[in-house]
Amino acid sequence: MMPAFGGDDFFVGWQDPPPPGVRRTLVSATRLLLALAAGLAVLLATVQGPLRGGRFEFGVERELEGVVSERPAPSLRVARPGHLDGLDAAAVPVVSRWLLVAQGKHGAQELVAGLDGRRVRARGSLVFRDGQTLLELSGRPQELDPVAAPVLSIAPPAAPAPLPLGRATLPSGPRPGQAATPK
């Protein structure tokens, strides 16, 4: 059987230099891979959509009070301005839900563990984008004393009452086009 590179072309990586046949193959393969990588980079850059505007209050820390929700993602329910008790004139909850992240925009699950449904005071920087607000926490939120803290009625809205749809009867036996299988 003849070697892949022909003749006596045999190369061991720690020896130098490679035989001419091996060298040509390595240079050609390297050039091809570099060209493919450059082409892929250009393709990805052209199909990527434009960045949408957002604002990050870097270095500006705010202190907020609200109720923590651990699921589905850590968030802070905060009463909207003008509604300190979290209710409007018709006693309907008026709150904003702000996602919580740890520094570097990493998950905040560890920072809010055990605080689900509790009133807290949180410090951090706000991030705004696409109508969403995110709070990058500077540390673990401080749980407020439920007796000393003002009541904030910002529980999630109740589920709507069930709507009766009437009785339904399911057909028995095989449907047209369905094979009846013995049991």
VEXTI-610882 format. One line per 8 residues: their letters; for each residue x, y, z of C-alpha. Coordinates in steps of 0.25 Angstrom, whole numbers, plus 5000, padded with zeros to 4 digits. Each point is the difference from the previous one (the first is absolute). Layout:
# residues N
A) X,Y,Z | ...
//
This chain:
# residues 183
MMPAFGGD) 5000,5000,5000 | 5005,5014,4996 | 5001,5011,5011 | 4989,5011,4999 | 5010,5011,4996 | 5008,4991,4991 | 5015,4996,5000 | 5007,5000,5013
DFFVGWQD) 4992,5012,5005 | 4999,4997,5015 | 4999,5010,5011 | 5001,5000,5015 | 4995,5012,5007 | 5012,5003,5009 | 5010,4998,4988 | 5003,5012,4991
PPPPGVRR) 4997,5003,4989 | 4989,4992,4993 | 5003,4994,4987 | 4995,5009,4988 | 4988,4991,4997 | 4995,5001,5014 | 5003,5015,5001 | 4992,5003,4987
TLVSATRL) 4988,4993,5006 | 5001,5006,5014 | 5001,5014,4993 | 4988,4998,4991 | 4992,4995,5011 | 5003,5011,5009 | 4997,5010,4989 | 4987,4994,4998
LLALAAGL) 4996,5000,5014 | 5004,5014,5002 | 4992,5004,4988 | 4988,4992,5005 | 5001,5007,5014 | 5001,5014,4993 | 4988,4997,4991 | 4992,4995,5012
AVLLATVQ) 5003,5013,5008 | 4996,5009,4989 | 4987,4992,4998 | 4996,5001,5015 | 5003,5014,5000 | 4991,5003,4988 | 4988,4992,5005 | 5001,5005,5014
GPLRGGRF) 4989,5010,5003 | 5003,5014,5005 | 5001,5002,5015 | 4987,5006,5006 | 5002,5012,5010 | 5001,4997,5014 | 5005,5008,5012 | 5008,4995,5012
EFGVEREL) 5002,5009,5012 | 5014,4996,5002 | 5005,5005,5014 | 4987,5006,5004 | 4994,4991,5011 | 4986,5001,5004 | 4993,4995,5013 | 4986,4994,4997
EGVVSERP) 4990,4993,5009 | 4991,4989,4994 | 4996,4985,5001 | 5009,4989,4995 | 4995,4989,4991 | 5010,4989,4998 | 4993,4993,4988 | 5000,4999,4988
APSLRVAR) 5011,5010,5001 | 5005,5008,5012 | 4992,5013,4999 | 4996,5012,5009 | 4985,5005,5000 | 5001,5015,5003 | 4988,5009,5002 | 4999,5011,4988
PGHLDGLD) 5002,5014,5004 | 4988,5007,5006 | 4995,4986,5005 | 5008,4998,5012 | 4991,4989,5005 | 5000,4993,4987 | 4985,5002,4997 | 4993,5010,4991
AAAVPVVS) 4987,5007,5004 | 4992,4987,4996 | 5009,4992,5009 | 5006,4993,4987 | 5015,4997,5002 | 5009,5010,4993 | 5014,4994,5000 | 5012,4999,4992
RWLLVAQG) 5008,4987,4999 | 5015,5002,4999 | 5009,4988,4997 | 5012,4998,5009 | 5014,4997,4997 | 5013,4998,5007 | 5012,5009,4996 | 5005,4998,4986
KHGAQELV) 4985,4996,4996 | 5001,4986,5006 | 4989,4993,5006 | 4995,5005,5014 | 4994,4987,5005 | 5010,4999,5011 | 4999,5014,5004 | 4985,4999,5002
AGLDGRRV) 4999,4986,5005 | 4990,4999,5011 | 4994,5014,4998 | 4988,4995,4991 | 4988,5009,5004 | 5007,5008,5010 | 5002,5015,5000 | 5014,5005,4998
RARGSLVF) 5009,5012,4998 | 5009,4998,4988 | 5011,5008,4995 | 5006,5000,4986 | 5001,5006,4986 | 4988,5001,4990 | 5000,4995,4986 | 4990,5004,4990
RDGQTLLE) 4997,4993,4987 | 4988,4997,4991 | 4990,5005,5011 | 5006,4991,5010 | 5007,5004,5013 | 5011,4991,5006 | 5007,5003,5014 | 5014,4995,5001
LSGRPQEL) 5002,4998,5015 | 5012,5004,5007 | 4998,4990,5011 | 4989,4992,5007 | 4987,5007,5002 | 4997,5004,5015 | 4988,4994,5005 | 4991,5010,5006
DPVAAPVL) 4993,4998,5014 | 4985,4997,4996 | 4995,5008,5012 | 5008,5012,4998 | 4999,5001,4984 | 4988,5006,4994 | 4990,4990,4994 | 5002,4999,4985
SIAPPAAP) 4988,4993,4993 | 5008,4995,4988 | 4996,4985,5000 | 4998,4994,4986 | 4986,5002,4995 | 4990,4989,5003 | 4997,4990,4989 | 4987,5002,4993
APLPLGRA) 4988,4992,5004 | 4997,4988,4992 | 4991,5001,4988 | 4990,4989,4998 | 5000,4994,4986 | 4989,4990,5001 | 5000,4985,4999 | 5008,4993,4990
TLPSGPRP) 4999,4985,4995 | 5012,4993,4994 | 4997,4990,4989 | 5002,4985,5003 | 5007,4990,4991 | 5009,5003,4988 | 4999,5012,4992 | 4999,5000,4985
GQAATPK) 5014,4996,4994 | 5005,4995,5014 | 5003,4985,5001 | 4994,4992,5012 | 5011,4993,5007 | 4997,4988,5008 | 5004,5001,5015
//
